[in-house]
Amino acid sequence: MKGEKTIRSRIAIALAAAVPLVGLAIATPASALAAPQQAGTVLSSKDITGNVDAKIAGAQTVISMTYLSPGSDGKLVPVRGTVMIPKQSTRPNGLRYVGYAHGTAGLGDGCTVTDRMGHGGRYDDWLGPWLKDGYVITATEYAGIGGPGQHAYLDGPTAGKNVLDSVRAARTIVAQRNLKSSNGFIASGGSQGGHASLWASNEAQAYAPEIQNVGAAVSSPPVDIADYFKLIRPGVPPVAVPDYVTYFSYVLAGLKSVRPDAQVDSYLTPLGRKVIADAKTLCYPNQGRATKGMTVGQLVSRPFDQGPLIPALRAVTRVPVAGYRAPILIQQGNLDPVAFAPLTKNFVDAARKDGATIDFRQSNAGHGLGPWSETAALKWSNQQRWPR
C-alpha cells in the first residue's frame, strides 16, 4: 500500500505541474497514468485532427500531447508536442518515426508551432511526404514553450532530450491505437531544429537505449555560434540579414535563463537589456517588428570576447563532434548568413575524424532550404538500416 501511495503522490505532483498548460485537455487513459512518472511519460493527450490548423497532408490522426522531459535544470517538466499518425504502414516492421525539431519561432508560451503545422498547408510539401510514406511525425515544442519555465534557446543537451522523449511519448500514443510500429526513428530538423536533432542523435544511445536512432537528417545547423558571437562589440557594423537582431536577442535571452553567471546584462546597453527582456515573450514576427531598424552594435556596451559570456555561450550552444553512432545527413546552404557554411564544414571534418558517418551536401542556397531538402532527407532515411 505504501508503494501505491507513493506512485499516486508522484502522479499528482506531475499533473499539478501540468496545470499551467492552458487549453490542453487531459484525456489520457487511466492505464497510462498508472505507469511510473519518468521521462517520456504521457501526461495528457487530445485528438485535434478536426482542428483546421492541425492537420498536415497525409496525416490520418493528429494528437496534441503533454509529456515529461527535462528542463534546463535537468528536472522533469511537462513539455508540449504533437503526434501526426498516418495510415498503417505496409512495411513488415510497421510505422517508422521522425522525431521532428522545429526551427526558431520564439521563446514565449504563445510561440508554439506544432499545434498549428497544418495552417495554410505550410508544411504539406515539407512533412507530408514523410506521412504518406508511413512515418509518424512526433514534434516537440521544447521545454519552456507553452509550459513551465523559460525556454533556453539552443540549449542542446536539453532540446535533444526533448526530441527523444517525444519519440517515447509518441510510441505510447501509437500503441494505444493498436498500430504496429518500429522502435527505430530519425531525428530531423532545420536551423534550431537541426541543432536539436544533432544533439538527439548524439545522446540517443545513452539516454534512450530502448529506441533505436537510425540517423539524423538536418539542415542549416548552427554548430558553433560562439565563434562569431565573440566578434561582437559596441558599434559593430550592421549585418545585412533580416531579423538578425531577433536571432541575436533569442540567443542571449536563452543564455541568460540557463547561465546567470554569463552576466549577460553587463554586456548590454539599456536598449539592449530591453530587447533581451522582450525576447523572452515576443514571438519571431513581433520581435522582428519591435527591433526593426536596430543594429546589434546599438545593443552592446562592451566586447563579447571579454569576461565570462563567450565561454558560457560555447558551453550551452556547442554541438559535440564525438560520440555519433548513427549516420547523419547535413544539408547546408553556402550562402547561409546565420549558420555559416565554413563552421558547418569544420564540424563535419572534426566529427568524421572521430568516426562519424556524415553525408554532407552543400548547395548555393541561404538559411531556409526549400521542400526539396525534405524530399532528399526522406530518400536518405529510407536508405538507412532500420530495425526489423
N, C-alpha and C positions, 0 to 999 in steps of 0.2 A: 504493500500500500504506500509505503514511503516513497518508493521509486516512481509510482504512478503520480503522486502528488508533485514530485519534482518535475516530471515531464509536463504536467498541466501548468505548473508555475512558469516554466520556460516558454511554453506556447503563449501564455497570457502576456508575458513580457514582450515577446516578439510581435504579437498582434497589436499591443498597445503602441509599440514603436511605429507601427504602420498607419496609425490614425491620421497623421498629417497628410497622407496621400489622398487628398480630396478628390472625390469623383470616382474612386476605384471601388467597386462593389466586391465584397468578399463572397465568392461563390465557389470556392474550392471545396470538394467533397470532404466530409469528416475524416475519411480514411487517410487522406493526405496530411491532415493536421495532426494525426496521431503519430507521425514519424518524428524522430528527434530533430530539433531545430539546428540545422547545420548549413554550411554554405551550399547554395543551390536549392534549398528547400523552397517550395512554392507556398507563399503566404496567402495569396489571393489570385483569382483568375476570373475573367469575364469575357464572354463571347461578344465581339464587336464587329462581326462580319457584316452586319447590316448598316454600320456607320459609313456614310458616303466617302469620308476621307481615309478610311482604314484599309481598304482592300486594294492590293496590287493585282494586276492581271496574272492569272494562274493560281491564285490563292483560293482554295475552297472554303477554308475556315481561318478566321483571324481572332486570336485570343490576346487580350491585354492581361498582363500578369505583374505581380509583385513578388520578388524572390529575395532571399538573403544572400548577401555578398559583402566583402569587406569595404569599409570606407578607408580614407587615407590614414586613419589611425590604427588600422588593422582590425577594428571591431566590426562585427556583422551588423549591417543595417538593411532596411528594406530598399530595394532597387527596382525601378520600373523597367518594363520591357514589353515587347510584342512578339508573338509567335505566329507565323504565317504557314499554314499547312496546306500542301497541295493534295490532289487525289493520291490514293495509294500507288506507290511505285511498282512497276513490273519487274524491277531488279530482284534477284533472289534474296539479297540481304535487306530489302525494303528501302524505306526513305533514308536519304542522306541529310546531313545538317550543314548549314552555313551559320557560323557564329558571326553575325554582321555587326560591325562597329561603325557608327555613323560619323560623318565629318562635323566640323565646327558649326554649332548653332547658337551657342551661348551657354552661360553658367547658371542662370536663374531657373527657378522652379517652373516658370512658364515657357521655357525654351525646349520643351520635349519635341522629339522628331518621330519616334517610332509609332506613335498612336495616330499619325496622320500621313503616313507614307503613300497613301493612295490618292492624296489630294491632286486633282488636275492631271492624273496619270503620270505624275512626275517620275516615279520610279519604275513604271511599266517596262520601259526599254532596258533599264538597268538590271533590275532584280526579277522581272517577270520570267525571263528565260530560265533562271535557276528553278523557279517553282514549277514551270512546265516540264522540266527535266527530272522532277522527283526529289527536289531538295526542300527540306523545311528551313525557313529562314527565321532565326531567332535573333532579335535585335535588342541590345541593351541601351538604356538611356545613360548609363554611367552613374555611379554613386554621387548623390548630391543634387542631381537634376530631377525635380519633381519628387524629392524625398528629403529626409533629414540631413542636415549638414550642408556644407558648402562644397560644390564641385571643384576639385583640384585639377584644373586643366593640364593635360599632358603629364599627369602622374601615372607613368607607365605601368608600374607593378600593380597598382590598384585597378586601372582600366583593364589590364589583361585578365585579372581575376574576375572582373565583372562580366567579361565576354565568356569565360569558361563556365561561370556559374549560370549564365543564361542558357548555355547548351544543356547543362544538367537539368535546369528547370524545364526546358522545352521537352526533354525526353520524358519527364514525368507527365506533362500535359498530353503528349502524343500517346503515351501508354494508356492513359485514361480513356482514350478513344479507340482502343484495341487495334491500333495500326502498327504494322511491323516496321521496325526501323533499325538501321545500323548504329553501332556505337562510334562510328567514325565521323569526323567533322573537319571542315575547312574554316579557318579564321580569315575573315575578309573585311577590307575597308580601305578608304582613301583619306589622305591628309591626317587629321586627328585619329580617324579610324584605322589608317594604315599603321600609325604609331602603336595604337592599342592592339592591333592584330599581331604585330611582331612580338609584342610582349606576351600575348596569349599563347602564341606558338612556343615561345621560349620557356614559359612557366608550365606548360601543359602536363608534361610527364610527372613532375614533382608535385604539382598542385592538384591535378585531376587525373590520376592514372587510370581510372575506370572508363574514361572515354579516350578514344584514340585520335590524336591530331594527325590528320592525313597531310596537312600542309597549310601554308598561309599564302593568300593571294592579295597583295597590297599594291596601292598606288600612291605616289607623291608623299611618302612618309617623311615627316620632319625628324631626322635621326640625330641631329646634334645642333640644336638651335643655340646652345651656349656659345658655340664657335663664332656666330655672327652677332649675338647679343653683346658679346664682350667689346665690340667696336662702338657701341652706343655711348654717346657723351653729349653734353649740352651743345646745342647748335648744330648737331649732325645734320647734313643736308637731307632734304625730303626724299623719300623713296617713291618712285612713280608706280605705286601699286595701290589700286582701290582698296579702301578699308584696312590699310596696313596698320593704322593706329588702333583699330579694333582688335586685330590679331595681337599686337603688342600688349594691349591692355588686358586681354584674356590670359596671356602668358604670365604677366606679373600678378594679376589677381589670384590666379591659381597657385603661384609660388607663395604668395603672402599667406594664403589659407593653410598651407601644409608646412611651411618653413618660416615661422616668425623670426627665426634667427638670421634670416637673409636681410632683415632690416630694409625691406622694400621702400617704405615711406621716406627713408633717409636719402634716397636717390632721386626723389621726385620734387618738382615744383608744386606749389599749391594747386595749380591747374592739373598737374599730373596726378596728384592724390585724389582729386575729384573724379578724374576719368577712370582711375583704377577702382574707386568705390562704386561708380556707376556700372562698371563691367561685371560686378557680382550679380546684378539683376537684369540688366538690359540685354535682350537677345540680339543676335547679329544685325538684323536690319536697323533696329532702333539705336544700337550703339554706333553703327556706321553713320547714321544721320546726326547723332549727337556729337561725333568727333569730326564731321566733315570740315575740311579746311585746316585742321590742326596738323602739326608735324610732330614726330617723336622728339625732335630736338627741343621743342617748347615744353615738353613734359618732364625733362630730365635736369637735375640740379648738379650732378657730379658723374664722372666717368664710371661706367658699369664694371670696368676691369679693376677697380679699386675695392678692397674690402670683401665682405662675405657673399655678395649677391651671385656672382658667376659660379663659384664652387657649389653653392646650394642649388642653383638652377641646373647645373650639369648633373648633380646627383638625382634630381627629381625627374628630369626630362630625357636623360640619356637613353639610348637603346643598346642593350648588350650585344656584343659581337661574338660571344662564345655561348655554347650550350644549345644550339639549334639541332634537333634530331629529325625534324620533318623537313621536306623540301619547301622552298619559298619561291614565289613569283613576285618580282618587283617591277612595276611599270612606272617609268619616270619620264617627265617632260624635260627636255633640255633647256627650255625657256622658262622653267618654273621660278617665279620670283619669291616664293615663300619657302618651299623645301628645295634648296639648291641642289642641282644635279651633281656638282663635284663632291658635296658632302655625302650624298647617297652613294656615289661611286666609291668613296673612301670606306664607307660602311660595308659595302658589298665585298670589297677587296679584303678587308680585315676579317669579316665573317667567313669568307671562303678559306682563308689561311687557317682558320680554326676547324675547318672541315664541313662547314655548312654547304648544302647544295642549293644554289641560287640561280634561277633563270632571270637574268637582268635584261630588261627590254627598254630601250630608250627611243624616244620619238621627239620630233620638233613640235612639241606642244607646251602649254603652260601648266598651271597647277591643277586645274579641274579637267581631267581627262573625260572623253565622251563615253557614251554607252558601248562603243567598240571595245573599250578596255574591259568591261564586264563580260562581253562575249568571249574575249581572249582568256579571261580568268576562268570562265566556265569550262571552256575547252581544255585548258591546262588541268583543271581539277579532275576532269573525267579521265585524264591520262595517268593520274596517280594511283597508288596501290591502296585500295580500300579493303577494310576487313570483311571477311566472308561470313 
